[in-house]
Amino acid sequence: MKLINSVALVTGANRGIGRAFVEALLERGASKIYVAARDTASLKEVLKCGDRRLVPLPLDVTDPDQVAAAAAIAADVTLLINNAGYAAFEGAISAPDLDDARREMEVNYFGTLALTRAFAPVLAKTQGSALLNMLSMLSLVSLPMAATYSASKAAGLSLTRSLRAELAAQETQVVGVLAVQTETAMGAKLPEPRLTPQEVVNDALDAIEAGINDEIVAGGQSRAIHQAFTADPKGLQAKMSARLPQRG
């Protein structure tokens, strides 16, 4: 799809990759961008440019009522970007309880599923609409120090592939974005070097405009890791498995 004159909704738009998506979409000529966050007060920095194309939208992707309200308000969306995410960086066994694991699945898997279900009829109204899901290279390999986050992103990848098949009949393009650690509040907990949000976003939006209907690997560092995974999946997993959670 062409991004010029598109109407986008970006979840988790208040910082990091979400904010970079908003800035890039403005540059690429989107006619309207719903900037969504759980607390719209956190959108202050995003909105300070005063661009009238930005529409703040309160949205907790784990809240069914807010998801339904968002689909009713943003009924003109042609591009849905499921960017909101949560990572606790806990081990599967060493975590004190299951609370963070459940939240990771609620945000990273069920939130994406719920929002896509709500917006599928909206996207169906426009021939050539698109859905973009922010995934992770941890969709493919597991990192023990982020065990349950890895599991939630693996579930997100599987979901993305199923959504692509189901939405094909309405001609909605579905892109899943695989990336390594990025220079964000979340990514700062992972080792350097890190991608910039702009690297990830530019590759992701280029894929949308190119009509790619598949997963894409965003950023040079991600592509190097993906190449290593493709060449020797078990070898890369063995290296990742050495990064165990830090105990008290």
C-alpha positions in Angstrom: 0.0 0.0 0.0 1.0 3.6 -0.4 1.4 5.5 2.8 0.6 8.9 1.3 -3.0 9.8 2.4 -3.2 6.7 4.5 -5.0 6.7 7.9 -2.9 4.8 10.5 -3.3 3.7 14.1 -0.2 3.1 16.1 -0.4 1.5 19.5 2.3 2.3 22.1 2.8 5.6 20.2 4.1 7.5 23.2 7.8 6.5 23.0 10.5 4.4 21.3 9.5 2.5 18.2 5.9 3.7 18.4 6.9 7.3 18.4 9.4 6.7 15.5 6.5 5.1 13.5 4.4 8.3 14.1 7.2 10.6 12.9 8.0 8.5 9.8 4.3 8.3 8.9 4.0 12.1 9.1 7.1 12.4 6.8 5.6 9.9 4.3 2.4 11.8 3.9 -0.2 10.0 6.1 -3.4 12.0 6.2 -4.3 11.0 9.8 -2.5 9.1 12.6 -4.3 7.9 15.6 -1.6 7.9 18.3 -2.7 5.4 21.0 -1.4 4.9 24.5 -2.8 3.7 27.8 -2.4 7.2 29.3 -2.8 10.0 26.7 -0.9 12.3 29.0 2.2 10.3 28.0 1.7 11.5 24.4 2.7 15.1 25.3 6.1 14.9 23.5 4.6 13.3 20.4 1.8 15.9 20.2 3.9 19.0 20.9 4.7 19.4 17.2 1.1 20.6 16.8 0.4 18.6 13.6 -3.3 18.4 13.2 -3.0 15.0 11.6 -2.3 13.5 15.0 -5.3 12.2 17.0 -4.7 11.0 20.5 -6.5 7.9 21.5 -6.7 6.2 24.9 -6.1 2.6 24.4 -5.1 -0.3 26.7 -4.9 -3.2 24.3 -5.8 -5.6 27.1 -9.1 -3.8 27.9 -11.9 -5.2 25.7 -14.1 -2.1 26.1 -11.3 0.3 25.1 -10.4 -1.9 22.1 -14.1 -1.8 20.9 -14.3 1.9 21.5 -11.1 2.5 19.5 -12.5 0.5 16.5 -15.6 2.6 16.6 -13.7 5.9 16.8 -11.0 5.1 14.3 -13.4 3.6 11.7 -11.4 5.1 8.8 -8.1 3.3 9.5 -6.3 1.8 6.5 -3.1 0.8 8.3 -3.0 -0.8 11.8 0.3 -1.0 13.5 0.4 -3.3 16.6 3.4 -1.9 18.3 2.5 -1.9 22.0 4.6 -4.4 23.9 5.6 -5.5 27.4 8.8 -7.3 28.6 9.6 -8.3 32.1 13.0 -9.9 31.4 12.4 -12.7 33.7 13.4 -16.4 33.5 10.7 -19.1 33.3 11.7 -20.6 36.6 13.5 -17.8 38.4 10.6 -15.3 38.1 8.9 -14.9 41.5 5.5 -15.8 40.1 3.5 -15.9 36.8 2.2 -12.4 36.9 4.7 -10.9 34.4 4.4 -13.9 32.1 0.6 -13.5 32.0 1.0 -9.8 31.2 3.4 -10.4 28.4 0.9 -12.8 26.8 -2.0 -10.4 27.4 -0.2 -7.5 25.7 2.0 -9.1 23.1 -0.3 -11.9 22.0 -3.9 -11.4 23.2 -3.7 -7.6 22.7 -2.6 -8.0 19.1 -5.3 -10.6 18.5 -8.0 -8.5 20.1 -7.1 -5.3 18.2 -6.8 -7.1 14.9 -10.2 -8.8 15.3 -11.7 -5.5 16.2 -10.2 -3.7 13.2 -10.4 -6.4 10.5 -13.9 -5.1 9.4 -12.5 -1.6 9.3 -9.5 -2.7 7.2 -11.8 -4.6 4.9 -13.5 -1.4 3.8 -10.3 -0.3 1.9 -8.8 -2.4 -0.9 -5.1 -2.6 -0.2 -5.2 -2.0 3.6 -2.4 -3.2 5.8 -1.6 -4.7 9.2 1.9 -4.5 10.7 2.8 -6.5 13.8 6.0 -5.6 15.7 7.6 -8.9 16.6 11.2 -9.7 17.6 14.1 -12.0 16.7 13.1 -13.7 19.9 10.1 -14.9 18.0 12.6 -17.4 16.4 15.1 -18.1 19.2 14.6 -18.1 23.0 16.5 -16.0 25.4 16.4 -17.5 28.9 16.9 -14.1 30.6 13.7 -13.1 28.8 12.1 -16.5 28.7 8.4 -15.7 28.9 8.8 -12.6 26.6 10.4 -14.9 24.0 7.4 -17.2 24.3 4.9 -14.4 23.8 6.8 -13.2 20.7 6.9 -16.7 19.3 3.1 -16.8 19.8 2.9 -13.4 18.1 4.8 -14.8 15.0 2.5 -17.8 14.7 -0.5 -15.5 15.1 0.8 -13.1 12.4 1.1 -16.0 9.9 -2.5 -17.1 10.6 -3.8 -13.6 10.3 -2.1 -13.2 7.0 -3.9 -16.3 5.7 -7.3 -15.3 7.1 -7.1 -11.7 5.9 -5.9 -12.5 2.4 -9.5 -12.7 1.1 -10.1 -9.1 2.0 -6.7 -8.1 0.4 -5.2 -6.9 3.7 -1.4 -7.0 3.6 0.1 -8.4 6.8 3.8 -7.7 7.7 5.6 -9.1 10.7 8.7 -7.2 11.8 11.6 -9.1 13.3 14.2 -7.0 15.0 17.0 -7.4 17.6 17.5 -5.1 20.6 16.7 -1.5 19.8 17.6 1.8 21.5 14.4 2.1 23.6 13.5 1.9 27.3 12.8 -1.8 26.8 15.8 -2.5 24.6 18.2 -0.8 27.0 18.0 -3.9 29.2 19.7 -5.9 26.4 23.4 -5.6 25.5 24.9 -3.2 22.9 25.1 -2.6 20.0 21.5 -1.7 19.5 19.4 -0.6 16.5 17.9 2.8 16.4 14.1 2.9 16.3 14.4 4.8 13.0 16.3 1.8 11.4 13.5 -0.6 12.4 10.7 1.7 11.3 12.1 2.7 7.9 12.6 -0.9 6.9 9.1 -1.8 8.2 7.4 1.0 6.3 9.5 0.3 3.2 8.1 -3.2 3.3 4.5 -1.9 3.6 5.0 0.4 0.6 6.7 -2.4 -1.4 3.6 -4.6 -1.0 5.5 -7.3 1.0 3.1 -9.7 2.6 5.5 -11.7 4.8 7.9 -11.3 7.7 10.7 -8.9 7.2 14.0 -8.5 9.1 14.6 -4.9 10.1 18.0 -3.3 10.4 21.5 -4.5 9.5 22.2 -6.0 12.9 19.0 -8.0 12.8 19.8 -9.3 9.3 23.2 -10.5 10.5 21.6 -12.4 13.4 18.9 -13.8 11.1 21.6 -15.0 8.7 23.3 -16.8 11.6 20.0 -18.3 12.6 19.3 -19.5 9.0 22.7 -21.0 8.7 22.7 -22.8 12.1 19.5 -22.5 14.2 20.7 -24.9 16.9 24.1 -23.2 17.1 22.5 -19.7 17.6 20.1 -21.1 20.2 23.0 -22.6 22.1 24.7 -19.2 22.2 21.4 -17.5 23.4 20.9 -20.2 26.0 24.1 -19.2 27.7 22.4 -15.9 28.7 20.7 -17.1 31.8 18.7 -14.9 34.2 20.7 -13.2 36.9 19.8 -14.5 40.3 19.3 -12.2 43.3 
